[in-house]
């Protein structure tokens, strides 16, 4: 039997996987709960969970949202995944971090010296995190479909398009869509995107 594993983004939960059962009626759909908030921790959890799940099924389809997609691409699971669907994925974490540093006037030398700098919105800037993403560039060769909202404030259209082109991923853009797909219209668009992207045998 084919299996679907769902990896949520920040603030999400494994329970969100329930939404995808209707889209994959012939598959066993599972949400992955992970505790790590940094790629070297979350990636290890995802790697172990995916390998364990893969042992009991045939094809495995990955659905990942936002930073969950970034963590998945850092989890060394490519050999286990047959197909992937990324929703508003973080595809260039280094740019996200350096853009945030620029917004708060944090220099690399200051971050290196302090290690961690707290910002007003509660998002910590971490020198260790920045070094990690620079030392571990994303390698992802799984056939992937990407859904991106034109009003996404975390990743620019240019960054997403460049990633899609370099990784031969199919990019679908929802005009006016946000980073967090949650409204009725956005979820209808998401569902139609998956249905039209799926080969008949995967539904």
Secondary structure, DSSP 8 states (H G I E B T S, - for coil): --EEEEE--TT--GGGGGGGTTT-TTSEEEEE----SSHHHHHHHHHHHHHHHHTT-S-EEEEEETHHHHHHHTS--GGG-SEEEEES----HHHHHHHHHHHTT--HHHHHHHSEE--TTS--EEHHHHHHHHHS-----S-EEEEEETT-SSS-HHHHHHHHHHTT-EEEEETT--SS--SHHHHHHHHHHHHHHS-GGG-
